[in-house]
Amino acid sequence: MGASWVSGINLYACVGTLGLLGRFANLQLPGELQVLTNWWVIGVAIALYVIEFVADKVPIVDSTWDVIHTFIRVPAGAVLAAAAFGDFDRSIQVIALLLGGGLALSSHGTKAATRVALNASPEPVSNSVASVIEDVIAVVTTIISVFMPVLIFIIVGVGLVFSFLVFKRIRRFFQHVTTTVRGWFAPATS
């Protein structure tokens, strides 16, 4: 579940970190997550992380990236949770899928809403600093979720409280996403 929550912040850092930990720390990933140790999966995750690292530093690109990744991070968080419970009964996997998607949605919504607020600021430094902090949180929290699973409950709990506190901004962000997506499919006016 920790990986699901982290995937809402930075999916590619999470997947790359889990894959590298599985490869180099002799870590046995749970369920069906062992697939993350495949070099192709690690390579693609790291390449996409590098692209996201750069995209996250440019305010307009960052917001667009977050809108698009609403449809990537949340389902991926759900899949990570279900895959982690791959050795369990299907009903447990479905519950994990639902909870994982919800956790990914909460962290992604909080990240995106916070970044929209920072992008509105006229100075460029806050956006870059926030991006680096998110990257550090993603990698460190992924490592904590593997080696200190009890601590991850506290971290995710604090993250959920923070998400609740910025819920109005999150709702506005997703209304903006809905409007943007509808605009993509609106008929052209002459």
Backbone as numpy.savetxt, mean C-alpha at the origin, in Angstrom:
# Nx Ny Nz CAx CAy CAz Cx Cy Cz
-1.46 -9.79 7.74 -2.28 -8.59 7.74 -1.41 -7.33 7.74
-0.24 -7.43 8.36 0.68 -6.29 8.34 1.09 -5.94 6.93
1.37 -6.96 6.12 1.75 -6.72 4.73 0.60 -6.10 3.94
-0.63 -6.47 4.27 -1.78 -5.88 3.60 -1.87 -4.39 3.91
-1.69 -4.06 5.17 -1.75 -2.65 5.57 -0.63 -1.87 4.89
0.58 -2.44 4.87 1.73 -1.77 4.25 1.52 -1.61 2.75
0.87 -2.58 2.11 0.69 -2.50 0.66 -0.12 -1.26 0.27
-0.97 -0.78 1.16 -1.71 0.44 0.87 -0.83 1.68 0.87
0.33 1.58 1.51 1.28 2.70 1.55 2.26 2.59 0.39
2.91 1.43 0.26 3.85 1.21 -0.82 3.91 -0.29 -1.12
3.09 -0.72 -2.03 2.98 -2.13 -2.39 4.30 -2.71 -2.85
5.01 -1.99 -3.70 6.22 -2.54 -4.31 7.34 -2.68 -3.28
7.47 -1.74 -2.35 8.46 -1.87 -1.28 8.13 -3.07 -0.41
6.85 -3.27 -0.14 6.41 -4.40 0.69 6.74 -5.74 0.02
6.36 -5.89 -1.23 6.59 -7.14 -1.95 8.09 -7.39 -2.12
8.83 -6.36 -2.50 10.27 -6.50 -2.66 10.96 -6.88 -1.36
10.56 -6.23 -0.27 11.16 -6.52 1.04 10.85 -7.95 1.47
9.59 -8.37 1.33 9.24 -9.75 1.69 10.03 -10.76 0.84
10.14 -10.49 -0.45 10.89 -11.39 -1.33 12.36 -11.48 -0.95
12.97 -10.32 -0.67 14.38 -10.30 -0.28 14.60 -10.96 1.08
13.68 -10.76 2.01 13.78 -11.43 3.31 13.68 -12.94 3.14
12.79 -13.37 2.28 12.65 -14.80 2.01 13.91 -15.38 1.40
14.55 -14.61 0.53 15.77 -15.07 -0.14 16.99 -15.03 0.77
17.20 -13.90 1.45 18.47 -13.69 2.15 18.42 -13.92 3.65
17.24 -13.86 4.26 17.14 -14.07 5.71 16.63 -15.47 6.02
16.58 -16.31 4.98 16.10 -17.68 5.15 14.72 -17.71 5.82
13.91 -16.76 5.47 12.60 -16.61 6.06 11.60 -17.48 5.30
10.85 -18.27 6.02 9.80 -19.08 5.42 8.52 -18.25 5.44
8.14 -17.69 4.30 6.93 -16.87 4.23 5.70 -17.77 4.39
4.66 -17.26 5.04 3.48 -18.10 5.30 2.64 -18.35 4.05
1.90 -19.45 4.12 0.92 -19.76 3.07 1.55 -19.82 1.70
0.94 -19.10 0.80 1.39 -19.08 -0.59 2.25 -17.87 -0.92
2.73 -17.16 0.11 3.57 -15.99 -0.12 4.99 -16.35 -0.53
5.34 -17.62 -0.48 6.67 -18.06 -0.87 6.97 -17.66 -2.32
5.94 -17.46 -3.12 6.12 -17.06 -4.52 6.84 -15.70 -4.61
6.77 -14.90 -3.56 7.42 -13.59 -3.57 8.94 -13.69 -3.60
9.49 -14.87 -3.30 10.94 -15.05 -3.32 11.48 -15.34 -4.72
10.61 -15.46 -5.69 11.03 -15.66 -7.07 11.77 -14.42 -7.54
12.92 -14.63 -8.20 13.73 -13.48 -8.63 12.99 -12.56 -9.59
12.11 -13.10 -10.41 11.34 -12.25 -11.32 10.38 -11.35 -10.53
9.75 -11.91 -9.51 8.83 -11.13 -8.68 9.60 -10.03 -7.95
10.75 -10.40 -7.37 11.57 -9.42 -6.67 12.04 -8.33 -7.63
12.50 -8.72 -8.81 12.99 -7.75 -9.80 11.91 -6.78 -10.26
10.73 -7.31 -10.56 9.62 -6.44 -11.00 9.21 -5.51 -9.86
9.13 -6.05 -8.64 8.75 -5.22 -7.49 9.75 -4.10 -7.26
11.03 -4.40 -7.36 12.06 -3.37 -7.15 12.03 -2.34 -8.28
11.85 -2.80 -9.53 11.76 -1.85 -10.66 10.57 -0.91 -10.49
9.42 -1.48 -10.11 8.24 -0.64 -9.89 8.41 0.27 -8.68
9.14 -0.21 -7.67 9.43 0.65 -6.51 10.26 1.86 -6.94
11.26 1.64 -7.79 12.10 2.75 -8.26 11.25 3.77 -9.03
10.35 3.28 -9.88 9.45 4.19 -10.61 8.59 4.96 -9.62
8.02 4.26 -8.62 7.18 4.93 -7.64 7.99 5.93 -6.81
9.22 5.58 -6.48 10.09 6.47 -5.71 10.24 7.81 -6.42
10.45 7.76 -7.73 10.60 8.99 -8.52 9.25 9.70 -8.67
8.20 8.94 -9.00 6.87 9.53 -9.21 6.36 10.20 -7.94
6.70 9.66 -6.80 6.23 10.20 -5.52 6.80 11.58 -5.20
7.85 11.98 -5.87 8.49 13.26 -5.55 7.90 14.42 -6.34
7.09 14.12 -7.34 6.49 15.16 -8.19 5.01 15.27 -7.84
4.59 16.42 -7.26 3.23 16.53 -6.72 2.09 16.10 -7.66
2.04 16.57 -8.88 0.94 16.22 -9.78 1.03 14.74 -10.16
2.22 14.28 -10.47 2.42 12.88 -10.82 2.06 11.99 -9.64
2.45 12.42 -8.44 2.16 11.66 -7.21 0.66 11.47 -7.03
-0.11 12.53 -7.18 -1.56 12.42 -6.99 -2.18 11.51 -8.05
-1.74 11.64 -9.28 -2.24 10.78 -10.36 -1.86 9.32 -10.09
-0.64 9.12 -9.66 -0.16 7.77 -9.32 -1.03 7.16 -8.22
-1.36 7.96 -7.19 -2.19 7.46 -6.10 -3.61 7.12 -6.57
-4.16 7.93 -7.47 -5.50 7.63 -8.00 -5.48 6.29 -8.73
-4.50 6.10 -9.59 -4.39 4.84 -10.34 -4.16 3.67 -9.38
-3.31 3.89 -8.40 -2.96 2.80 -7.48 -4.05 2.48 -6.46
-5.11 3.26 -6.44 -6.27 2.87 -5.63 -6.79 1.52 -6.12
-6.68 1.30 -7.42 -7.18 0.08 -8.02 -6.13 -1.03 -8.07
-4.93 -0.75 -7.55 -3.86 -1.74 -7.52 -3.52 -2.13 -6.08
-3.27 -1.14 -5.23 -2.82 -1.41 -3.86 -3.88 -2.14 -3.03
-5.12 -1.72 -3.14 -6.18 -2.32 -2.31 -6.41 -3.79 -2.69
-6.61 -4.12 -3.97 -6.76 -5.54 -4.31 -5.50 -6.35 -3.98
-4.33 -5.75 -4.17 -3.08 -6.46 -3.86 -2.98 -6.74 -2.37
-3.39 -5.79 -1.54 -3.40 -6.03 -0.09 -4.33 -7.17 0.28
-5.46 -7.23 -0.40 -6.40 -8.33 -0.16 -5.79 -9.66 -0.57
-5.13 -9.69 -1.72 -4.52 -10.93 -2.21 -3.36 -11.36 -1.31
-2.56 -10.41 -0.84 -1.46 -10.75 0.07 -1.99 -11.42 1.33
-3.07 -10.87 1.89 -3.65 -11.45 3.10 -4.19 -12.85 2.84
-4.91 -13.03 1.75 -5.46 -14.35 1.43 -4.34 -15.35 1.16
-3.29 -14.91 0.46 -2.17 -15.81 0.16 -1.42 -16.21 1.43
-1.33 -15.30 2.39 -0.66 -15.62 3.65 -1.40 -16.72 4.40
-2.69 -16.81 4.18 -3.51 -17.85 4.82 -3.81 -19.00 3.84
-2.93 -19.19 2.87 -3.12 -20.20 1.84 -3.21 -21.62 2.36
-2.66 -21.87 3.55 -2.70 -23.22 4.13 -3.96 -23.46 4.95
-4.81 -22.46 5.04 -6.01 -22.55 5.87 -7.23 -22.88 5.01
-8.33 -23.10 5.68 -9.62 -23.35 5.04 -10.00 -22.15 4.16
-10.72 -22.42 3.08 -11.13 -21.34 2.15 -11.90 -20.22 2.85
-12.73 -20.55 3.83 -13.50 -19.50 4.52 -12.55 -18.56 5.26
-11.48 -19.07 5.83 -10.48 -18.24 6.50 -9.77 -17.37 5.47
-9.49 -17.92 4.31 -8.84 -17.15 3.24 -9.73 -16.00 2.78
-11.03 -16.24 2.68 -11.96 -15.19 2.26 -12.03 -14.10 3.32
-12.08 -14.49 4.58 -12.08 -13.50 5.67 -10.79 -12.68 5.62
-9.65 -13.36 5.42 -8.37 -12.65 5.31 -8.37 -11.70 4.12
-8.94 -12.13 3.01 -9.04 -11.30 1.81 -9.81 -10.02 2.12
-10.95 -10.16 2.78 -11.79 -9.00 3.11 -11.08 -8.06 4.08
-10.50 -8.63 5.13 -9.80 -7.80 6.11 -8.56 -7.15 5.51
-7.82 -7.92 4.73 -6.62 -7.37 4.08 -6.94 -6.23 3.14
-8.01 -6.38 2.37 -8.44 -5.30 1.48 -8.86 -4.06 2.26
-9.55 -4.28 3.36 -9.96 -3.15 4.20 -8.77 -2.44 4.82
-7.79 -3.20 5.29 -6.58 -2.58 5.85 -5.81 -1.81 4.79
-5.67 -2.40 3.60 -4.98 -1.71 2.51 -5.72 -0.44 2.11
-7.05 -0.51 2.09 -7.85 0.67 1.76 -7.65 1.77 2.79
-7.61 1.41 4.07 -7.45 2.44 5.11 -6.09 3.12 5.01
-5.03 2.33 4.83 -3.70 2.96 4.76 -3.51 3.72 3.45
-4.03 3.17 2.36 -3.91 3.87 1.08 -4.71 5.17 1.09
-5.92 5.10 1.60 -6.75 6.31 1.66 -6.11 7.39 2.52
-5.54 6.99 3.64 -4.87 7.94 4.52 -3.65 8.53 3.84
-2.87 7.69 3.20 -1.68 8.17 2.49 -2.07 9.15 1.39
-3.03 8.74 0.57 -3.43 9.57 -0.57 -4.02 10.90 -0.12
-4.88 10.87 0.90 -5.50 12.11 1.38 -4.47 13.04 1.99
-3.54 12.46 2.73 -2.47 13.26 3.33 -1.60 13.89 2.25
-1.29 13.11 1.24 -0.43 13.62 0.17 -1.12 14.69 -0.66
-2.43 14.55 -0.86 -3.17 15.60 -1.58 -3.06 16.91 -0.81
-3.19 16.84 0.51 -3.05 18.05 1.34 -1.64 18.62 1.23
-0.62 17.76 1.26 0.76 18.24 1.14 1.04 18.81 -0.25
0.44 18.20 -1.27 0.66 18.69 -2.63 0.08 20.08 -2.85
-0.91 20.44 -2.04 -1.52 21.78 -2.16 -0.61 22.85 -1.56
0.35 22.42 -0.77 1.29 23.36 -0.14 2.23 23.91 -1.20
2.56 25.22 -1.14 3.38 25.82 -2.19 4.85 25.39 -2.17
5.35 24.94 -1.02 6.77 24.56 -0.97 6.93 23.09 -1.36
8.03 22.76 -2.05 8.20 21.41 -2.58 8.80 20.39 -1.61
9.34 20.82 -0.50 10.09 19.93 0.38 9.19 18.93 1.12
8.03 19.37 1.58 7.17 18.50 2.39 6.75 17.24 1.63
6.50 17.36 0.34 6.10 16.21 -0.47 7.22 15.17 -0.52
8.43 15.61 -0.76 9.57 14.69 -0.82 9.86 14.05 0.53
9.79 14.85 1.59 10.03 14.32 2.93 8.96 13.27 3.27
7.70 13.57 2.98 6.62 12.62 3.25 6.84 11.33 2.46
7.28 11.45 1.22 7.52 10.27 0.39 8.61 9.38 0.99
9.70 9.99 1.43 10.78 9.21 2.03 10.32 8.56 3.33
9.56 9.29 4.14 9.02 8.73 5.40 8.13 7.54 5.10
7.28 7.65 4.08 6.41 6.52 3.70 7.23 5.30 3.27
8.30 5.54 2.52 9.15 4.43 2.09 9.78 3.74 3.29
10.28 4.52 4.23 10.90 3.95 5.44 9.85 3.18 6.24
8.67 3.77 6.40 7.58 3.09 7.12 7.24 1.76 6.44
7.17 1.77 5.11 6.81 0.55 4.37 7.83 -0.56 4.60
9.11 -0.25 4.47 10.14 -1.29 4.61 10.24 -1.74 6.06
10.32 -0.80 6.99 10.48 -1.15 8.41 9.25 -1.92 8.92
8.07 -1.48 8.55 6.86 -2.16 9.01 6.75 -3.57 8.41
7.18 -3.74 7.18 7.19 -5.07 6.58 8.13 -5.99 7.35
9.30 -5.48 7.69 10.26 -6.28 8.47 9.68 -6.60 9.85
9.06 -5.61 10.48 8.45 -5.83 11.80 7.34 -6.87 11.71
6.55 -6.82 10.64 5.43 -7.78 10.52 5.93 -9.21 10.45
7.14 -9.40 9.96 7.70 -10.74 9.85 8.37 -11.19 11.14
9.15 -10.31 11.74 9.96 -10.70 12.89 9.33 -10.38 14.25
8.39 -9.44 14.29 7.72 -9.09 15.54 6.22 -8.93 15.29
5.53 -10.03 15.00 4.12 -9.93 14.59 3.20 -9.29 15.63
3.53 -9.40 16.90 2.68 -8.78 17.92 2.77 -7.25 17.82
3.98 -6.75 17.56 4.18 -5.30 17.44 3.41 -4.74 16.24
3.25 -5.55 15.20 2.54 -5.05 14.01 1.08 -4.74 14.33
0.49 -5.48 15.28 -0.89 -5.17 15.68 -0.98 -3.76 16.25
0.01 -3.38 17.03 0.03 -2.02 17.60 0.21 -0.99 16.51
1.14 -1.23 15.60 1.40 -0.29 14.51 0.16 -0.13 13.63
-0.44 -1.24 13.25 -1.65 -1.18 12.41 -2.78 -0.50 13.19
-2.89 -0.79 14.48 -3.92 -0.13 15.31 -3.74 1.38 15.33
-2.50 1.83 15.51 -2.22 3.27 15.48 -2.55 3.83 14.09
-2.20 3.08 13.04 -2.52 3.51 11.68 -4.01 3.63 11.45
-4.78 2.69 12.00 -6.24 2.74 11.85 -6.83 3.93 12.61
-6.29 4.23 13.78 -6.75 5.40 14.54 -6.46 6.67 13.74
-5.25 6.74 13.18 -4.89 7.90 12.36 -5.81 8.00 11.15
-6.10 6.86 10.52 -7.02 6.86 9.37 -8.39 7.39 9.77
-8.86 6.96 10.93 -10.16 7.43 11.42 -10.14 8.94 11.61
-9.03 9.46 12.12 -8.92 10.90 12.37 -8.91 11.72 11.08
-8.42 11.15 10.00 -8.41 11.88 8.73 -9.48 11.37 7.76
-10.50 10.71 8.31 -11.53 10.09 7.49 -12.19 11.05 6.51
-12.48 12.28 6.94 -13.13 13.23 6.04 -12.28 13.50 4.81
-10.98 13.65 5.01 -10.09 13.86 3.86 -10.06 12.62 2.96
-10.08 11.46 3.59 -10.07 10.21 2.82 -11.33 10.13 1.96
-12.49 10.46 2.56 -13.74 10.43 1.82 -13.68 11.40 0.63
-13.15 12.60 0.88 -13.03 13.57 -0.22 -12.11 13.06 -1.31
-11.01 12.38 -0.91 -10.08 11.82 -1.89 -10.80 10.82 -2.78
-11.56 9.90 -2.18 -12.24 8.89 -2.98 -13.38 9.48 -3.80
-13.99 10.56 -3.34 -14.97 11.25 -4.18 -14.27 11.85 -5.39
-13.06 12.39 -5.17 -12.27 12.93 -6.27 -11.89 11.82 -7.25
-11.49 10.66 -6.72 -11.16 9.51 -7.58 -12.36 9.12 -8.42
-13.53 9.04 -7.80 -14.75 8.67 -8.51 -15.05 9.67 -9.61
-14.95 10.94 -9.31 -15.20 11.98 -10.30 -14.20 11.88 -11.45
-12.94 11.66 -11.12 -11.90 11.54 -12.15 -12.16 10.35 -13.06
-12.48 9.21 -12.47 -12.73 8.00 -13.27 -13.97 8.19 -14.14
-15.00 8.80 -13.58 -16.19 9.07 -14.40 -15.86 9.99 -15.56
-14.96 10.96 -15.31 -14.54 11.88 -16.37 -13.84 11.17 -17.51
-13.10 10.10 -17.19 -12.40 9.34 -18.22 -13.37 8.69 -19.18
-14.56 8.32 -18.66 -15.52 7.58 -19.47 -16.69 8.45 -19.95
-16.64 9.72 -19.64 -17.71 10.63 -20.06 -17.61 10.87 -21.58
-18.74 10.99 -22.22 -18.70 11.24 -23.66 -18.09 12.61 -23.94
-17.36 12.68 -25.01 -16.72 13.94 -25.39 -17.78 14.94 -25.84
-17.59 16.18 -25.43 -18.53 17.23 -25.84 -17.95 17.95 -27.04
-18.83 18.36 -27.91 -18.35 19.03 -29.12 -18.47 20.52 -29.04
